[in-house]
Amino acid sequence: MMRPEMAAAPSLLLLTVGALLAVPSAAFTTSFLTPSRLSGTGLHHAAALRPPTVAARRLSGPVGLRSVLDATKEDHAPTAMNWDELGSKPWGSIETDFMSIATCNAADGKWTAGEIVPYGPIPMSPRAAVLNYGQGIFEGMKAQRTKEGKIVIFRPDKNSRRTKYGCERLCMPPVPEDIFLASVKGAVLANAKWVPPHGMGSLYLRPLIIGTGPILGLAPAPSYTFLVYVSPVGSYFKGNQLTPIKLKVESEFVRAASGGAGGIKAVGNYAPTLQPQAKAKKEGFDNVLYLDATEKKYLEEVGTSNVFVVKGKKIYTPALAGGGDPADTILEGVTRDSVIQVAKDAGYEVVEQRVERSMLWEADEAFTVGTAVVVSPIGSVTYKGETKEWKFPEGAGPATKTVYETLTGIQTGRIPDPYGWTVYLD
């Protein structure tokens, strides 16, 4: 079902029709933009356009956009590539046709509506705040197909709200939720042919909010850019989605400390994790599980996901305050929040507390969750040479499998969504 906020959002989306028609794409070609289909939308054929200054037109409200969407359903088919080859490509390496861009001048703090433009480099001063001081945050989302071929995204309102407190923490003007949702939706529909067929992958969405204005002194940027680009992806780790992963419990490096920015998705949080991750992979691990910065005794999160530990009918996960609380050292994951709800409804007691490292060695199973990894069973953890392994016939334990099948079933429309989390785009 379509959420109310999504129904209102399309009126904020700008389509640069001249640019769209100039770039070959099965999703946006002159074949679908026939005069009859353009009727009532406020858009025109490239041939009928006047100079480029009027090429970008605001859609005349939800009714106008509805006409465009109805006219382009036939072009939403996943025709961009040979999908059997997706798994052989490096994760996130495939470039698509279009992206959405909006801008904001710090003087008034007002964001423009998102504009769909051809995917490519963006101009930026060497003095841009994001380049010099890392003033930027990002999000991770996915668009998927149902068995019927419809395109659906998952809880985009949660991602939008997380950007709000992330922006506030980094002194950036938050992107209004309606502009965020419209930009995400527009980027997906513009690249509809890149959404893989049901069961063959997903279209990863990367919203970015960055300080692009030039400033050499340490201060907030004078202007900002919000963009959304996308890339079709398969499983994040090698193998299939439920292939168990090997984690190194990090004893030297830490990811975040209380009072820092560990609770927001700041771009600067991730580069420092590259070295310990590279070292772990060289040692044969898939990723790193971090401990707290003070005692190095409590579990925090994996470099790309939250962690859950199962003992009987109880599932433990590190606690957080949420909302960008400076005390938080782990991310308030959208998948984390969803898994907690799904697990509770499946009959598990979910305990949010400080989780000691030793609990892993006593656990019946463990798994990680995140937008990119979805739900990944942990096959082993190693701390200073001591290893704990879990082995299950199908790779995942019963709790992990239940959570995975329920969550992915909701995300792809395979099972009913009792929570109103899914948003259908076509």
VEXKOLPA-209274 format. One line per 2 residues: number of its first residue (from 0); their letters; for each residue x, y, z of C-alpha. Coordinates in steps of 0.05 Angstrom, whole numbers, plus 5000, padded with zeros to 4 digits. Each point is the difference from the previous one (the first is absolute). Example, Ala and Ser with C-alpha at 12.3 -4.5 7.8 and 13.67 -1.06 7.14 Angstrom:
BEGIN
0> as> 5246:4910:5156 | 5027:5069:4987 .
END
This chain:
BEGIN
0> mm> 5000:5000:5000 | 5023:5071:4988 .
2> rp> 5014:5041:5062 | 4964:5068:5004 .
4> em> 5065:5038:5000 | 5022:4967:4935 .
6> aa> 4934:5018:4967 | 5014:5073:5012 .
8> ap> 5074:4998:4985 | 5000:4995:4923 .
10> sl> 4979:5073:4993 | 5069:5020:5024 .
12> ll> 5038:4961:4947 | 5030:5036:4941 .
14> lt> 5014:4963:4935 | 5051:5030:4952 .
16> vg> 4966:4973:4938 | 5051:5026:4950 .
18> al> 5056:4964:5037 | 4960:4937:5008 .
20> la> 4983:4996:4926 | 5073:5013:4981 .
22> vp> 5025:4938:5036 | 4980:4931:4974 .
24> sa> 4960:4961:5051 | 4945:4949:4998 .
26> af> 4970:5035:5060 | 4996:5069:4967 .
28> tt> 4997:5002:4924 | 4960:5038:4950 .
30> sf> 4959:4937:4989 | 4966:5007:5067 .
32> lt> 4995:5075:4999 | 4949:5003:4945 .
34> ps> 4957:5063:4994 | 4939:4963:5028 .
36> rl> 5040:4975:5059 | 5028:5068:5015 .
38> sg> 4931:5031:5001 | 4986:5031:5067 .
40> tg> 5070:4992:5028 | 5029:5067:4983 .
42> lh> 5057:4965:4962 | 5016:5005:4926 .
44> ha> 5040:4963:4947 | 5072:5022:4992 .
46> aa> 4983:5024:4930 | 4946:5045:5028 .
48> lr> 5044:5029:5054 | 5023:5071:4997 .
50> pp> 5071:5017:5023 | 5030:4959:5057 .
52> tv> 4980:5053:5051 | 4930:4972:4999 .
54> aa> 5018:4927:4990 | 4990:4984:5074 .
56> rr> 4928:5004:5020 | 4966:4987:5066 .
58> ls> 4946:4947:4993 | 4930:5028:5009 .
60> gp> 4985:4961:5063 | 4987:4927:5016 .
62> vg> 4949:4992:4943 | 5051:5021:4948 .
64> lr> 5053:4952:5027 | 4948:4944:5003 .
66> sv> 4990:5009:4925 | 5074:4992:4988 .
68> ld> 5005:4938:5044 | 4940:4967:4968 .
70> at> 5030:5013:4931 | 5068:4971:5019 .
72> ke> 4981:4935:5034 | 5018:4961:4938 .
74> dh> 5070:5030:5004 | 5010:4979:5072 .
76> ap> 5020:4930:4978 | 5070:4978:5024 .
78> ta> 5034:5004:4933 | 5065:5036:5017 .
80> mn> 5048:4940:5001 | 5008:4925:5002 .
82> wd> 4980:4988:5072 | 5036:4933:5003 .
84> el> 5064:5041:4999 | 4982:5044:5059 .
86> gs> 5031:4955:5052 | 5067:5001:4964 .
88> kp> 5006:5076:5003 | 5032:5035:5060 .
90> wg> 4946:5023:5047 | 4975:5069:4982 .
92> si> 5045:5008:4939 | 4946:5006:4947 .
94> et> 4983:5071:4978 | 4929:5016:4978 .
96> df> 4968:5055:4958 | 4973:5054:5046 .
98> ms> 5005:5031:5068 | 4961:5051:5040 .
100> ia> 5031:5066:5024 | 4975:5055:5046 .
102> tc> 5037:5060:5028 | 4996:5046:5060 .
104> na> 5029:5069:5015 | 5018:5005:5074 .
106> ad> 4979:5073:5000 | 4926:4981:4998 .
108> gk> 5004:4925:5016 | 4950:4983:4946 .
110> wt> 5008:4938:4956 | 4981:4999:4927 .
112> ag> 4958:4942:4974 | 5037:4940:4974 .
114> ei> 5019:5001:4926 | 5012:4938:4959 .
116> vp> 5064:5008:4959 | 5047:4951:4963 .
118> yg> 5046:4963:5047 | 5070:5028:5001 .
120> pi> 5051:5044:5036 | 4977:5062:5038 .
122> pm> 5039:5065:5001 | 5033:5016:5066 .
124> sp> 5051:5050:5026 | 5064:4972:5030 .
126> ra> 4979:5041:5061 | 4935:4962:5008 .
128> av> 4986:4985:5073 | 4988:4926:4987 .
130> ln> 5069:4994:4967 | 5037:5037:5054 .
132> yg> 4962:4984:5064 | 4955:4942:4984 .
134> qg> 4935:5038:5008 | 4952:4949:4972 .
136> if> 4954:4943:5015 | 4971:4944:4958 .
138> eg> 4946:4948:5001 | 4991:4930:4974 .
140> mk> 4934:4975:4972 | 4975:4949:4949 .
142> aq> 4947:4993:4947 | 4977:4930:4983 .
144> rt> 4949:4964:4956 | 4941:4958:5022 .
146> ke> 4983:4935:4963 | 4951:5042:4960 .
148> gk> 5056:5046:4977 | 4978:5060:5041 .
150> iv> 5055:5045:5030 | 4999:5009:5075 .
152> if> 5045:5037:5050 | 5004:4989:5075 .
154> rp> 4986:5050:5056 | 5029:5062:4965 .
156> dk> 4970:5045:5053 | 5048:4969:5051 .
158> ns> 5060:5016:4957 | 4975:5071:4991 .
160> rr> 4992:5010:5075 | 5070:4973:5012 .
162> tk> 5029:5051:4952 | 4965:5055:5038 .
164> yg> 5037:4989:5066 | 5063:4983:4961 .
166> ce> 4997:5067:4965 | 4988:5036:5065 .
168> rl> 5060:4967:5032 | 5045:5024:4942 .
170> cm> 4969:5070:4996 | 4967:4987:4932 .
172> pp> 4929:5022:4982 | 4957:4936:5003 .
174> vp> 4967:4979:4936 | 4924:5003:5010 .
176> ed> 4968:4932:5001 | 4955:5014:4940 .
178> if> 5060:5020:4957 | 5040:4940:5024 .
180> la> 4944:4951:4983 | 4985:5032:4932 .
182> sv> 5074:4999:4981 | 5009:4927:5020 .
184> kg> 4937:4980:4962 | 5021:5040:4939 .
186> av> 5070:4970:4998 | 4971:4929:5003 .
188> la> 4947:5011:4946 | 5050:5035:4954 .
190> na> 5044:4938:5006 | 4942:4950:5001 .
192> kw> 5032:4954:4948 | 5058:4990:5049 .
194> vp> 4957:4970:5055 | 5017:4925:4995 .
196> ph> 4946:4948:4990 | 4969:4970:5062 .
198> gm> 5049:4956:5037 | 5061:5021:4959 .
200> gs> 5024:5060:5040 | 4979:5070:5017 .
202> ly> 5012:5072:4981 | 5043:5032:5054 .
204> lr> 4984:5073:5013 | 5052:5049:5026 .
206> pl> 4973:5067:5024 | 5056:5049:5016 .
208> ii> 4996:5067:5036 | 5066:5037:4996 .
210> gt> 5030:5069:5011 | 5020:5019:4929 .
212> gp> 5008:5074:5012 | 5072:5027:5004 .
214> il> 5029:5016:5068 | 5072:4994:5022 .
216> gl> 4990:5021:5073 | 4969:4947:5046 .
218> ap> 4926:5019:4997 | 4936:4975:4968 .
220> ap> 4997:5004:4924 | 4963:5057:4967 .
222> sy> 4961:4952:4955 | 4980:4927:4996 .
224> tf> 4982:4945:4951 | 4952:4943:5010 .
226> lv> 5006:4946:4947 | 4974:4929:4991 .
228> yv> 5034:4950:4955 | 4988:4926:4992 .
230> sp> 5035:4935:4981 | 4973:4929:4990 .
232> vg> 5031:4950:5050 | 5000:4928:5020 .
234> sy> 5021:4970:5066 | 5048:5044:5040 .
236> fk> 5044:4943:5022 | 5026:4943:4958 .
238> gn> 4951:4943:4988 | 4925:5006:5008 .
240> ql> 4964:5044:5050 | 5000:4947:5055 .
242> tp> 5072:4979:4992 | 5031:5005:5070 .
244> ik> 5053:5054:5010 | 5064:4999:5040 .
246> lk> 5011:5059:5046 | 5062:5025:5036 .
248> ve> 4984:5030:5068 | 5045:5061:4998 .
250> se> 5047:5008:5060 | 5041:5059:4976 .
252> fv> 4956:5049:4962 | 4934:5030:5021 .
254> ra> 4945:5029:4956 | 4972:5056:5044 .
256> as> 5000:5029:5070 | 4945:5030:5043 .
258> gg> 4991:5073:4985 | 5023:4992:4928 .
260> ag> 4960:4988:4937 | 4992:4925:5001 .
262> gi> 4925:5005:5003 | 4993:5035:4933 .
264> ka> 5018:4978:4930 | 5056:5051:4991 .
266> vg> 5048:4989:4942 | 5059:5009:5047 .
268> ny> 4981:4939:5041 | 5017:4951:4945 .
270> ap> 5069:5015:4972 | 5035:4984:5067 .
272> tl> 4969:4930:4997 | 5033:4984:4934 .
274> qp> 5068:4981:5030 | 4974:4951:5053 .
276> qa> 4952:4971:4947 | 5057:4991:4950 .
278> ka> 5042:4966:5053 | 4943:4954:5019 .
280> kk> 4987:4980:4928 | 5074:4986:4990 .
282> eg> 4994:4952:5059 | 4941:4964:4967 .
284> fd> 4942:5036:5034 | 4940:5032:4967 .
286> nv> 4996:5060:5046 | 5014:5029:5069 .
288> ly> 4956:5000:5062 | 5018:5060:5044 .
290> ld> 5001:5005:5075 | 4987:5061:5044 .
292> at> 5055:5052:5004 | 5004:5003:5076 .
294> ek> 5004:4929:5025 | 5006:4961:4935 .
296> ky> 4952:4951:5032 | 4932:5014:4968 .
298> le> 4977:4987:4929 | 4986:5061:4957 .
300> ev> 4988:4986:4926 | 5031:4971:4938 .
302> gt> 5029:5051:4951 | 4938:4996:4957 .
304> sn> 4945:4974:5046 | 4970:4989:5069 .
306> vf> 5010:4935:5038 | 4951:4953:5034 .
308> vv> 5016:4942:5048 | 4951:4943:5011 .
310> kg> 4993:4957:5063 | 4939:4957:5003 .
312> kk> 4938:5043:4988 | 5037:5064:5018 .
314> iy> 5036:5044:4949 | 5049:5051:5025 .
316> tp> 5024:5062:4964 | 5041:5061:5023 .
318> al> 4955:5055:5027 | 4996:5071:4975 .
320> ag> 4963:5064:5017 | 4985:5019:4928 .
322> gg> 4984:5066:4968 | 5073:5019:4993 .
324> dp> 5013:4999:5076 | 5074:5017:5010 .
326> ad> 5007:4941:5047 | 4986:4951:4944 .
328> ti> 5059:4964:4969 | 4961:4956:4953 .
330> le> 4954:5017:4943 | 4924:5000:5008 .
332> gv> 4990:4952:4942 | 4935:4997:4962 .
334> tr> 5010:4925:4990 | 5017:4993:5074 .
336> ds> 4935:5033:5020 | 4961:4956:4951 .
338> vi> 5034:4936:5024 | 4984:5016:5073 .
340> qv> 4926:5006:4982 | 4999:4938:4956 .
342> ak> 5036:4958:5053 | 4952:5022:5055 .
344> da> 4941:4981:4957 | 5032:4932:4985 .
346> gy> 5000:4984:5075 | 5070:5022:5020 .
348> ev> 5016:5045:5058 | 5046:5055:4974 .
350> ve> 5046:5029:5052 | 5035:5067:4986 .
352> qr> 5057:5007:5048 | 5076:5002:5004 .
354> ve> 5021:4933:4970 | 5065:4971:5027 .
356> rs> 5049:4968:4952 | 4996:4935:5041 .
358> ml> 4926:4993:4981 | 5021:4982:4929 .
360> we> 5036:4939:5026 | 4938:4978:5037 .
362> ad> 4951:5016:4943 | 4959:4950:4960 .
364> ea> 5007:5043:4938 | 5016:5071:4979 .
366> ft> 4987:5044:4940 | 5010:5070:4972 .
368> vg> 4949:5045:4967 | 5003:5061:4955 .
370> ta> 4973:5027:4935 | 5059:4974:4959 .
372> vv> 5008:4933:5035 | 4926:4990:5016 .
374> vs> 5006:4943:5051 | 5066:4962:5000 .
376> pi> 5012:4939:5045 | 5066:5002:5037 .
378> gs> 5038:4935:4990 | 5058:5016:5046 .
380> vt> 5030:5054:5043 | 5073:5004:5020 .
382> yk> 5030:5041:5056 | 5075:4999:5012 .
384> ge> 5006:4932:4968 | 4940:4968:5036 .
386> tk> 4944:4980:4954 | 4927:4983:5010 .
388> ew> 4964:4966:4942 | 4927:4987:4983 .
390> kf> 4981:4947:4948 | 4930:4990:4973 .
392> pe> 4978:4955:4942 | 4973:5060:4961 .
394> ga> 5052:5050:5023 | 4954:5038:5046 .
396> gp> 4971:4983:5068 | 4925:4998:5013 .
398> at> 4995:5071:5028 | 5042:5029:4944 .
400> kt> 4961:4963:4947 | 4933:5021:5029 .
402> vy> 5020:5073:5002 | 5030:4998:4930 .
404> et> 4941:4966:4967 | 4949:5046:5034 .
406> lt> 5038:5064:4986 | 5017:4985:4928 .
408> gi> 4929:4974:4989 | 4972:5067:5022 .
410> qt> 5052:5040:4960 | 4984:4964:4935 .
412> gr> 4924:4993:5009 | 5004:4924:5007 .
414> ip> 4963:5003:5066 | 4951:5052:5027 .
416> dp> 5029:5063:5033 | 4963:5010:5066 .
418> yg> 5043:5060:5018 | 4990:5046:4940 .
420> wt> 5075:5000:4986 | 4999:4988:4925 .
422> vy> 4988:5055:4948 | 4981:4980:4930 .
424> ld> 5025:5046:4945 | 4963:4973:4940 .
END
